[in-house]
Amino acid sequence: MLKKRVKDIVIKAAKELNIPVDKALEAYKSYWLFVKEKIENMPLEGVTEEDFNNIRSSINVIGLGKFSTSYKRIQNIDKKKEITNERIKNKKRNSTT
């Protein structure tokens, strides 16, 4: 569901470019779906620093700038996942005893 302001901007752009509104909305959604999938498919989980340095870990979004991450940030996310998974395991163990 698009916010009204975004939808209004896409409609205005469609009129200015003389393209159907539904096609403009489809293009907008497709663009952000691509960005989302690109981020989700980055092989970052459990990656070594050497491997991290060999992959593209940023995406440039025209008009907004570059979205990127660092190896240190990936390590912190991995640690948080481990802590969360351990808490879930402990909670399950405690609830079954």
C-alpha positions in Angstrom: 0.0 0.0 0.0 1.5 3.3 -1.1 1.2 6.4 1.1 -1.0 9.1 -0.4 1.9 11.5 -0.9 4.0 8.9 -2.8 1.0 7.9 -4.9 0.3 11.6 -5.7 3.9 12.1 -6.8 3.8 9.0 -9.0 0.5 10.2 -10.5 1.9 13.6 -11.2 5.0 12.1 -12.8 2.9 9.8 -15.0 0.9 12.8 -16.3 4.1 14.8 -17.0 5.6 11.8 -18.8 2.4 11.0 -20.6 2.3 7.4 -19.4 -0.6 5.5 -17.8 -0.8 5.9 -14.0 -1.0 2.1 -13.5 2.3 1.6 -15.4 4.0 4.4 -13.4 2.9 2.8 -10.2 4.0 -0.6 -11.4 7.4 0.9 -12.3 7.7 2.5 -8.9 6.9 -0.6 -7.0 9.1 -2.7 -9.3 12.1 -0.4 -8.6 11.7 -0.7 -4.8 11.1 -4.5 -5.0 14.4 -4.8 -6.9 16.2 -2.8 -4.2 14.6 -4.9 -1.4 15.5 -8.2 -3.2 19.1 -7.0 -3.9 19.6 -6.2 -0.2 18.0 -9.5 1.0 20.1 -11.6 -1.4 23.5 -10.1 -0.3 25.5 -13.0 1.0 26.4 -11.3 4.3 25.5 -13.8 7.0 28.6 -15.4 8.5 30.8 -13.8 5.9 34.6 -13.4 6.6 36.1 -9.9 6.4 38.1 -11.0 3.3 34.9 -12.2 1.6 33.0 -9.1 2.7 35.7 -6.9 1.0 35.1 -8.8 -2.3 31.3 -8.2 -2.5 29.3 -5.1 -3.4 27.9 -4.1 -0.1 26.2 -0.9 -1.2 23.3 0.2 -3.4 23.0 3.6 -5.0 19.5 5.0 -5.0 19.3 8.0 -7.3 18.0 11.0 -5.5 18.5 9.5 -2.1 22.2 8.4 -2.1 24.2 5.3 -1.4 23.0 2.7 1.1 25.9 0.7 2.4 27.1 -1.4 5.3 30.4 -2.2 7.0 31.9 -5.5 8.1 31.7 -4.3 11.7 27.9 -3.8 11.3 27.5 -7.3 9.8 29.4 -8.7 12.8 27.2 -6.9 15.2 24.0 -8.2 13.5 25.4 -11.7 13.5 26.1 -11.4 17.3 22.6 -10.1 18.0 21.1 -13.0 16.0 23.2 -15.5 18.0 22.0 -13.9 21.3 18.4 -13.9 20.1 18.6 -17.6 19.0 20.2 -18.6 22.3 17.4 -16.8 24.2 14.8 -18.6 22.1 16.4 -22.0 22.8 16.6 -21.3 26.5 13.0 -20.2 26.6 11.9 -23.4 24.9 14.0 -25.5 27.2 12.6 -23.8 30.3 9.0 -24.1 29.1 9.3 -27.9 28.5 10.8 -28.6 31.9 
